[in-house]
Amino acid sequence: MLRFAEAALQVRGLAGEHQIDGARRALGHAYGGGAQYFAMWVVGSAKP
């Protein structure tokens, strides 16, 4: 969930000292549990 939260903060312009200037979309991915689950997401600042 930390990666998802960071992606959301980036596109909202609220990532503080980690902010990427002009971030409008972010792609994140994660896996865990001995490779038993995988997740991928795309978040953006504009409504679809």
PDB file of N, CA, C and O in Angstrom:
ATOM      1  N   MET A   1       0.816  -1.197   0.000  1.00  0.00           N
ATOM      2  CA  MET A   1       0.000   0.000   0.000  1.00  0.00           C
ATOM      3  C   MET A   1       0.859   1.261   0.000  1.00  0.00           C
ATOM      4  O   MET A   1       0.395   2.321  -0.421  1.00  0.00           O
ATOM      5  N   LEU A   2       2.082   1.163   0.458  1.00  0.00           N
ATOM      6  CA  LEU A   2       2.943   2.351   0.463  1.00  0.00           C
ATOM      7  C   LEU A   2       3.212   2.861  -0.943  1.00  0.00           C
ATOM      8  O   LEU A   2       3.239   4.070  -1.171  1.00  0.00           O
ATOM      9  N   ARG A   3       3.411   1.953  -1.885  1.00  0.00           N
ATOM     10  CA  ARG A   3       3.671   2.369  -3.265  1.00  0.00           C
ATOM     11  C   ARG A   3       2.441   3.025  -3.880  1.00  0.00           C
ATOM     12  O   ARG A   3       2.557   4.009  -4.612  1.00  0.00           O
ATOM     13  N   PHE A   4       1.267   2.483  -3.583  1.00  0.00           N
ATOM     14  CA  PHE A   4       0.040   3.091  -4.084  1.00  0.00           C
ATOM     15  C   PHE A   4      -0.128   4.493  -3.507  1.00  0.00           C
ATOM     16  O   PHE A   4      -0.477   5.427  -4.229  1.00  0.00           O
ATOM     17  N   ALA A   5       0.120   4.640  -2.212  1.00  0.00           N
ATOM     18  CA  ALA A   5      -0.013   5.946  -1.569  1.00  0.00           C
ATOM     19  C   ALA A   5       0.965   6.952  -2.175  1.00  0.00           C
ATOM     20  O   ALA A   5       0.597   8.102  -2.415  1.00  0.00           O
ATOM     21  N   GLU A   6       2.197   6.536  -2.421  1.00  0.00           N
ATOM     22  CA  GLU A   6       3.181   7.428  -3.030  1.00  0.00           C
ATOM     23  C   GLU A   6       2.739   7.861  -4.420  1.00  0.00           C
ATOM     24  O   GLU A   6       2.877   9.031  -4.775  1.00  0.00           O
ATOM     25  N   ALA A   7       2.212   6.934  -5.210  1.00  0.00           N
ATOM     26  CA  ALA A   7       1.725   7.277  -6.547  1.00  0.00           C
ATOM     27  C   ALA A   7       0.598   8.295  -6.469  1.00  0.00           C
ATOM     28  O   ALA A   7       0.575   9.256  -7.237  1.00  0.00           O
ATOM     29  N   ALA A   8      -0.343   8.092  -5.543  1.00  0.00           N
ATOM     30  CA  ALA A   8      -1.461   9.020  -5.378  1.00  0.00           C
ATOM     31  C   ALA A   8      -0.968  10.397  -4.938  1.00  0.00           C
ATOM     32  O   ALA A   8      -1.455  11.412  -5.435  1.00  0.00           O
ATOM     33  N   LEU A   9      -0.012  10.445  -4.015  1.00  0.00           N
ATOM     34  CA  LEU A   9       0.537  11.733  -3.574  1.00  0.00           C
ATOM     35  C   LEU A   9       1.229  12.451  -4.727  1.00  0.00           C
ATOM     36  O   LEU A   9       1.116  13.671  -4.848  1.00  0.00           O
ATOM     37  N   GLN A  10       1.937  11.719  -5.570  1.00  0.00           N
ATOM     38  CA  GLN A  10       2.639  12.326  -6.697  1.00  0.00           C
ATOM     39  C   GLN A  10       1.671  13.024  -7.649  1.00  0.00           C
ATOM     40  O   GLN A  10       1.878  14.188  -7.993  1.00  0.00           O
ATOM     41  N   VAL A  11       0.626  12.335  -8.074  1.00  0.00           N
ATOM     42  CA  VAL A  11      -0.293  12.924  -9.048  1.00  0.00           C
ATOM     43  C   VAL A  11      -1.142  14.037  -8.441  1.00  0.00           C
ATOM     44  O   VAL A  11      -1.682  14.870  -9.169  1.00  0.00           O
ATOM     45  N   ARG A  12      -1.265  14.059  -7.118  1.00  0.00           N
ATOM     46  CA  ARG A  12      -1.994  15.137  -6.452  1.00  0.00           C
ATOM     47  C   ARG A  12      -1.095  16.320  -6.120  1.00  0.00           C
ATOM     48  O   ARG A  12      -1.584  17.363  -5.686  1.00  0.00           O
ATOM     49  N   GLY A  13       0.221  16.173  -6.318  1.00  0.00           N
ATOM     50  CA  GLY A  13       1.161  17.251  -6.034  1.00  0.00           C
ATOM     51  C   GLY A  13       1.444  17.421  -4.551  1.00  0.00           C
ATOM     52  O   GLY A  13       1.808  18.511  -4.111  1.00  0.00           O
ATOM     53  N   LEU A  14       1.280  16.349  -3.772  1.00  0.00           N
ATOM     54  CA  LEU A  14       1.420  16.423  -2.315  1.00  0.00           C
ATOM     55  C   LEU A  14       2.576  15.576  -1.785  1.00  0.00           C
ATOM     56  O   LEU A  14       2.580  15.227  -0.604  1.00  0.00           O
ATOM     57  N   ALA A  15       3.554  15.236  -2.624  1.00  0.00           N
ATOM     58  CA  ALA A  15       4.621  14.316  -2.229  1.00  0.00           C
ATOM     59  C   ALA A  15       5.797  15.009  -1.543  1.00  0.00           C
ATOM     60  O   ALA A  15       6.810  14.367  -1.267  1.00  0.00           O
ATOM     61  N   GLY A  16       5.680  16.290  -1.269  1.00  0.00           N
ATOM     62  CA  GLY A  16       6.723  17.008  -0.527  1.00  0.00           C
ATOM     63  C   GLY A  16       8.068  16.998  -1.230  1.00  0.00           C
ATOM     64  O   GLY A  16       8.154  17.293  -2.422  1.00  0.00           O
ATOM     65  N   GLU A  17       9.118  16.659  -0.494  1.00  0.00           N
ATOM     66  CA  GLU A  17      10.468  16.703  -1.059  1.00  0.00           C
ATOM     67  C   GLU A  17      10.713  15.617  -2.102  1.00  0.00           C
ATOM     68  O   GLU A  17      11.709  15.670  -2.824  1.00  0.00           O
ATOM     69  N   HIS A  18       9.808  14.623  -2.193  1.00  0.00           N
ATOM     70  CA  HIS A  18       9.924  13.571  -3.207  1.00  0.00           C
ATOM     71  C   HIS A  18       9.141  13.885  -4.475  1.00  0.00           C
ATOM     72  O   HIS A  18       9.139  13.085  -5.410  1.00  0.00           O
ATOM     73  N   GLN A  19       8.479  15.030  -4.520  1.00  0.00           N
ATOM     74  CA  GLN A  19       7.597  15.377  -5.626  1.00  0.00           C
ATOM     75  C   GLN A  19       8.342  15.441  -6.952  1.00  0.00           C
ATOM     76  O   GLN A  19       9.409  16.046  -7.051  1.00  0.00           O
ATOM     77  N   ILE A  20       7.764  14.809  -7.966  1.00  0.00           N
ATOM     78  CA  ILE A  20       8.247  14.905  -9.341  1.00  0.00           C
ATOM     79  C   ILE A  20       7.449  16.015 -10.009  1.00  0.00           C
ATOM     80  O   ILE A  20       6.223  15.942 -10.089  1.00  0.00           O
ATOM     81  N   ASP A  21       8.144  17.045 -10.490  1.00  0.00           N
ATOM     82  CA  ASP A  21       7.465  18.186 -11.115  1.00  0.00           C
ATOM     83  C   ASP A  21       6.623  17.742 -12.304  1.00  0.00           C
ATOM     84  O   ASP A  21       7.102  17.025 -13.182  1.00  0.00           O
ATOM     85  N   GLY A  22       5.380  18.169 -12.324  1.00  0.00           N
ATOM     86  CA  GLY A  22       4.485  17.903 -13.449  1.00  0.00           C
ATOM     87  C   GLY A  22       3.916  16.492 -13.506  1.00  0.00           C
ATOM     88  O   GLY A  22       3.361  16.107 -14.535  1.00  0.00           O
ATOM     89  N   ALA A  23       4.032  15.715 -12.448  1.00  0.00           N
ATOM     90  CA  ALA A  23       3.507  14.342 -12.453  1.00  0.00           C
ATOM     91  C   ALA A  23       1.993  14.377 -12.633  1.00  0.00           C
ATOM     92  O   ALA A  23       1.282  14.991 -11.838  1.00  0.00           O
ATOM     93  N   ARG A  24       1.503  13.716 -13.681  1.00  0.00           N
ATOM     94  CA  ARG A  24       0.065  13.649 -13.936  1.00  0.00           C
ATOM     95  C   ARG A  24      -0.449  12.223 -13.904  1.00  0.00           C
ATOM     96  O   ARG A  24      -1.633  11.993 -13.656  1.00  0.00           O
ATOM     97  N   ARG A  25       0.439  11.254 -14.154  1.00  0.00           N
ATOM     98  CA  ARG A  25       0.079   9.837 -14.101  1.00  0.00           C
ATOM     99  C   ARG A  25       1.198   9.082 -13.408  1.00  0.00           C
ATOM    100  O   ARG A  25       2.364   9.471 -13.478  1.00  0.00           O
ATOM    101  N   ALA A  26       0.830   7.997 -12.739  1.00  0.00           N
ATOM    102  CA  ALA A  26       1.829   7.157 -12.082  1.00  0.00           C
ATOM    103  C   ALA A  26       1.433   5.696 -12.241  1.00  0.00           C
ATOM    104  O   ALA A  26       0.260   5.342 -12.127  1.00  0.00           O
ATOM    105  N   LEU A  27       2.416   4.864 -12.501  1.00  0.00           N
ATOM    106  CA  LEU A  27       2.238   3.419 -12.612  1.00  0.00           C
ATOM    107  C   LEU A  27       2.977   2.780 -11.452  1.00  0.00           C
ATOM    108  O   LEU A  27       4.121   3.135 -11.170  1.00  0.00           O
ATOM    109  N   GLY A  28       2.339   1.853 -10.787  1.00  0.00           N
ATOM    110  CA  GLY A  28       2.979   1.151  -9.685  1.00  0.00           C
ATOM    111  C   GLY A  28       2.745  -0.337  -9.801  1.00  0.00           C
ATOM    112  O   GLY A  28       1.780  -0.782 -10.422  1.00  0.00           O
ATOM    113  N   HIS A  29       3.644  -1.108  -9.193  1.00  0.00           N
ATOM    114  CA  HIS A  29       3.465  -2.555  -9.174  1.00  0.00           C
ATOM    115  C   HIS A  29       4.085  -3.110  -7.905  1.00  0.00           C
ATOM    116  O   HIS A  29       4.987  -2.510  -7.320  1.00  0.00           O
ATOM    117  N   ALA A  30       3.587  -4.261  -7.493  1.00  0.00           N
ATOM    118  CA  ALA A  30       4.099  -4.907  -6.285  1.00  0.00           C
ATOM    119  C   ALA A  30       3.791  -6.400  -6.365  1.00  0.00           C
ATOM    120  O   ALA A  30       2.866  -6.827  -7.055  1.00  0.00           O
ATOM    121  N   TYR A  31       4.583  -7.169  -5.648  1.00  0.00           N
ATOM    122  CA  TYR A  31       4.297  -8.589  -5.487  1.00  0.00           C
ATOM    123  C   TYR A  31       4.779  -9.011  -4.111  1.00  0.00           C
ATOM    124  O   TYR A  31       5.617  -8.345  -3.504  1.00  0.00           O
ATOM    125  N   GLY A  32       4.253 -10.106  -3.630  1.00  0.00           N
ATOM    126  CA  GLY A  32       4.660 -10.534  -2.300  1.00  0.00           C
ATOM    127  C   GLY A  32       4.069 -11.871  -1.926  1.00  0.00           C
ATOM    128  O   GLY A  32       3.498 -12.576  -2.757  1.00  0.00           O
ATOM    129  N   GLY A  33       4.217 -12.206  -0.663  1.00  0.00           N
ATOM    130  CA  GLY A  33       3.698 -13.481  -0.179  1.00  0.00           C
ATOM    131  C   GLY A  33       4.334 -14.667  -0.881  1.00  0.00           C
ATOM    132  O   GLY A  33       3.647 -15.637  -1.203  1.00  0.00           O
ATOM    133  N   GLY A  34       5.643 -14.603  -1.123  1.00  0.00           N
ATOM    134  CA  GLY A  34       6.292 -15.693  -1.851  1.00  0.00           C
ATOM    135  C   GLY A  34       5.810 -15.764  -3.285  1.00  0.00           C
ATOM    136  O   GLY A  34       5.658 -16.846  -3.853  1.00  0.00           O
ATOM    137  N   ALA A  35       5.567 -14.577  -3.872  1.00  0.00           N
ATOM    138  CA  ALA A  35       5.064 -14.454  -5.249  1.00  0.00           C
ATOM    139  C   ALA A  35       3.654 -15.027  -5.393  1.00  0.00           C
ATOM    140  O   ALA A  35       3.284 -15.496  -6.470  1.00  0.00           O
ATOM    141  N   GLN A  36       2.871 -14.992  -4.321  1.00  0.00           N
ATOM    142  CA  GLN A  36       1.508 -15.502  -4.373  1.00  0.00           C
ATOM    143  C   GLN A  36       0.503 -14.445  -4.822  1.00  0.00           C
ATOM    144  O   GLN A  36      -0.626 -14.781  -5.179  1.00  0.00           O
ATOM    145  N   TYR A  37       0.892 -13.202  -4.810  1.00  0.00           N
ATOM    146  CA  TYR A  37      -0.013 -12.171  -5.319  1.00  0.00           C
ATOM    147  C   TYR A  37       0.778 -11.098  -6.060  1.00  0.00           C
ATOM    148  O   TYR A  37       1.939 -10.828  -5.751  1.00  0.00           O
ATOM    149  N   PHE A  38       0.134 -10.510  -7.019  1.00  0.00           N
ATOM    150  CA  PHE A  38       0.714  -9.442  -7.812  1.00  0.00           C
ATOM    151  C   PHE A  38      -0.312  -8.328  -7.933  1.00  0.00           C
ATOM    152  O   PHE A  38      -1.515  -8.588  -7.972  1.00  0.00           O
ATOM    153  N   ALA A  39       0.152  -7.102  -7.992  1.00  0.00           N
ATOM    154  CA  ALA A  39      -0.753  -5.965  -8.145  1.00  0.00           C
ATOM    155  C   ALA A  39      -0.104  -4.939  -9.067  1.00  0.00           C
ATOM    156  O   ALA A  39       1.112  -4.749  -9.048  1.00  0.00           O
ATOM    157  N   MET A  40      -0.926  -4.287  -9.866  1.00  0.00           N
ATOM    158  CA  MET A  40      -0.459  -3.206 -10.732  1.00  0.00           C
ATOM    159  C   MET A  40      -1.570  -2.171 -10.802  1.00  0.00           C
ATOM    160  O   MET A  40      -2.751  -2.519 -10.836  1.00  0.00           O
ATOM    161  N   TRP A  41      -1.190  -0.893 -10.825  1.00  0.00           N
ATOM    162  CA  TRP A  41      -2.182   0.156 -10.866  1.00  0.00           C
ATOM    163  C   TRP A  41      -1.639   1.348 -11.626  1.00  0.00           C
ATOM    164  O   TRP A  41      -0.431   1.556 -11.735  1.00  0.00           O
ATOM    165  N   VAL A  42      -2.565   2.113 -12.141  1.00  0.00           N
ATOM    166  CA  VAL A  42      -2.248   3.396 -12.790  1.00  0.00           C
ATOM    167  C   VAL A  42      -3.173   4.416 -12.153  1.00  0.00           C
ATOM    168  O   VAL A  42      -4.385   4.208 -12.092  1.00  0.00           O
ATOM    169  N   VAL A  43      -2.610   5.515 -11.682  1.00  0.00           N
ATOM    170  CA  VAL A  43      -3.409   6.583 -11.115  1.00  0.00           C
ATOM    171  C   VAL A  43      -3.097   7.858 -11.884  1.00  0.00           C
ATOM    172  O   VAL A  43      -2.003   8.011 -12.427  1.00  0.00           O
ATOM    173  N   GLY A  44      -4.057   8.766 -11.927  1.00  0.00           N
ATOM    174  CA  GLY A  44      -3.856  10.007 -12.652  1.00  0.00           C
ATOM    175  C   GLY A  44      -4.551  11.177 -11.979  1.00  0.00           C
ATOM    176  O   GLY A  44      -5.413  11.004 -11.117  1.00  0.00           O
ATOM    177  N   SER A  45      -4.159  12.357 -12.392  1.00  0.00           N
ATOM    178  CA  SER A  45      -4.717  13.573 -11.800  1.00  0.00           C
ATOM    179  C   SER A  45      -6.014  14.006 -12.469  1.00  0.00           C
ATOM    180  O   SER A  45      -6.751  14.818 -11.910  1.00  0.00           O
ATOM    181  N   ALA A  46      -6.308  13.478 -13.656  1.00  0.00           N
ATOM    182  CA  ALA A  46      -7.525  13.846 -14.394  1.00  0.00           C
ATOM    183  C   ALA A  46      -8.546  12.716 -14.291  1.00  0.00           C
ATOM    184  O   ALA A  46      -8.180  11.544 -14.199  1.00  0.00           O
ATOM    185  N   LYS A  47      -9.817  13.074 -14.309  1.00  0.00           N
ATOM    186  CA  LYS A  47     -10.859  12.065 -14.321  1.00  0.00           C
ATOM    187  C   LYS A  47     -10.859  11.371 -15.664  1.00  0.00           C
ATOM    188  O   LYS A  47     -10.611  12.009 -16.687  1.00  0.00           O
ATOM    189  N   PRO A  48     -11.138  10.058 -15.684  1.00  0.00           N
ATOM    190  CA  PRO A  48     -11.148   9.315 -16.973  1.00  0.00           C
ATOM    191  C   PRO A  48     -12.299   9.731 -17.858  1.00  0.00           C
ATOM    192  O   PRO A  48     -12.449   9.208 -18.962  1.00  0.00           O
TER     193      PRO A  48
END
